[in-house]
Amino acid sequence: MLISAAAWRALVDAGVLVVPLDAEHVELRSSAGRGVLRVVASPTVLNPSDIAELKNRHRGQVLLVVPSATPAVRSAVDATGWSWLVDNRRQVTGLVQLAGQKVSIDTRQADTRSSRTRPGRVPWGTFTVVRRLAERPWAGQQQLAAVIGVSQPRVSQALATLTEQGLAHRTPAGWDVTDIEAVFDWWLRSYPGPGGLRTLWYGLESPVHQSEAVIGLLASGDAGRNAISGDVAADHVAPWRAPRRAVVYAQTGEDLTRVGLTPADEEDATVELIVPKDPGVWPRPTAEGAPGSAPLADPLQILWDVARAPGPDTDEAVRHLRRTLREHRQRARESRAA
């Protein structure tokens, strides 16, 4: 994620509310004013010449997130009128500039758990091919390309990579995974997360009711697509345990204080609102949704979110969901063969 949970909370504690507008832009709101900023996160340390290069690349306002910054780099960022955060996974400090006013972000002890997001370009197309193959076999590359929305050469490249790893193969009926359990293992080990922007919230009602309230708020505005994932979605697909946290994906974020939620720390959050960069989190148009609510996220997305959900019985919840997804896939294969 471009902004960590600790950085998000540090901003909130300083009186700055973060509302994601898309996977790379946020609206920051405070008593000093509000502004729309592009979030630029660097996994490496920058120098003043890097700031000048970034300034040439990004003409609008920027919130720069870096692991450390020398006084010279901070001065260079301040001179551009940009905002910055130093998040070294132990502490968060920064300076936000809104409407000509400066808001200091106080040092805050950060979440030191390792991030699964990796620097560099993520091959979203390859992950989406795996998503579709995990659902059922497909006749050919053209069919896969059409349902994914990418070019056939891109699908061909992804299938070649997956074949080399022993995850996919060509059968007389079309392309399929070699072993769905191996795909589940690979997904949980390799998927870097949806990227984009994530905000955390707390409420007293059940996560199911909270997710319904969030979806209602999103539907009343211009949030575009949305989908439910995590425990709440798993409870619809494979009921096994009471949901502990709702995960909602949306194309545009919202201020969830409007539905009675409050900003939360990672350990206290009952709702995650994620504006993802990964285009594969959304369900296929024909996918089944939760009754009276948003569509459910892609099945492998639900599996990934359940695997990182809080609770001592998470591993058992993952095994139960894997078994259900495997059975759904088997029925889809049998229906296709009939």
Sequence and secondary structure as in RCSB ss.txt:
>XXXX:A:sequence
MLISAAAWRALVDAGVLVVPLDAEHVELRSSAGRGVLRVVASPTVLNPSDIAELKNRHRGQVLLVVPSATPAVRS
AVDATGWSWLVDNRRQVTGLVQLAGQKVSIDTRQADTRSSRTRPGRVPWGTFTVVRRLAERPWAGQQQLAAVIGV
SQPRVSQALATLTEQGLAHRTPAGWDVTDIEAVFDWWLRSYPGPGGLRTLWYGLESPVHQSEAVIGLLASGDAGR
NAISGDVAADHVAPWRAPRRAVVYAQTGEDLTRVGLTPADEEDATVELIVPKDPGVWPRPTAEGAPGSAPLADPL
QILWDVARAPGPDTDEAVRHLRRTLREHRQRARESRAA
>XXXX:A:secstr
  S HHHHHHHHHTT EEEESSSSEEEEEETTEEEEEEEEE SS   HHHHHHHHHH  S EEEEES   HHHHH
HHHHHT EEEEE SSEEEEEEEETTEEEEEEEEE   S     SS   HHHHHHHHHHHH  BS HHHHHHHHTS
 HHHHHHHHHHHHHTTSEEEETTEEEES HHHHHHHHHHH     SEEEEEE SS HHHHHHHHHHHHHHTT   
EEEEHHHHHHHHS  S    EEEEESS   GGGGT EE  TTT SEEEEE S GGGS  TT  B TTS BB  HH
HHHHHHHTSSSTTHHHHHHHHHHHHHHHHHHHHHHHH 
